[in-house]
Amino acid sequence: MKEQPRGITVSAFGAAAGVSVETIRFYQRKGLLPQPKRSYGTARRYGAEDVARLKFVKSAQALGFTLEQVASLLSLEDGSKCGSARSVAELKLDEVRTKLRDLRRMESTLRRLVKACSASQGHAGCPLITALYEPSGQPAK
């Protein structure tokens, strides 16, 4: 594959991918983005390949992948190890499903507490406040 010419500055690179220069530097320190060489007296230049890689990182993050998981996926970027990439994605899917179960439980508890608050108007003690003092976050019976 022929390397694309590198022609944009770090600020234009960030703008092209919708991130700040600080974010680019952070990703470079983490090894997620390469740091291009600089000719004597010139600024580092980035190309389309760099923008694509940065967009990959941001897309993976948007799906909830940690930076460590993103690095793992980047190590598989040649596409020849789809099974390994699938394994990383399956682990993330399990995490998402666990979070969804937790969120549904939280929603159910909060819905019940809001309803209890509405029903107890004029009575002493707020069911929500009382429940939060309980170790389980559930109202005492």
Residue pairs with C-beta under 8 A, 6 or more apart in sequence:
3 47
3 49
4 47
4 48
4 49
5 47
6 36
6 45
6 46
6 47
6 50
7 45
7 46
7 47
8 16
8 45
8 46
8 47
8 51
9 43
9 44
9 45
9 46
10 21
10 24
10 43
10 44
10 46
11 21
12 46
13 24
13 46
13 50
13 51
13 54
14 20
14 21
14 23
14 24
16 51
17 51
17 54
17 55
17 58
18 58
19 54
19 58
24 33
24 54
27 33
27 54
27 57
28 34
28 35
30 67
30 71
31 71
32 53
32 57
32 67
32 70
32 71
32 74
33 50
33 53
33 54
33 57
34 50
34 53
35 44
36 44
36 45
36 46
36 50
37 44
38 44
53 74
56 70
56 73
56 74
56 77
57 70
57 74
60 69
60 70
60 73
61 67
61 70
63 92
64 92
64 95
64 96
65 73
65 88
65 92
69 88
69 91
69 92
72 88
73 85
73 88
76 84
76 85
76 88
109 131
109 137
109 138
113 127
113 128
113 131
113 139
114 128
116 127
116 128
116 139
117 126
117 127
117 128
120 126
120 127
127 139
130 139
130 140
131 137
131 138
131 139
134 140
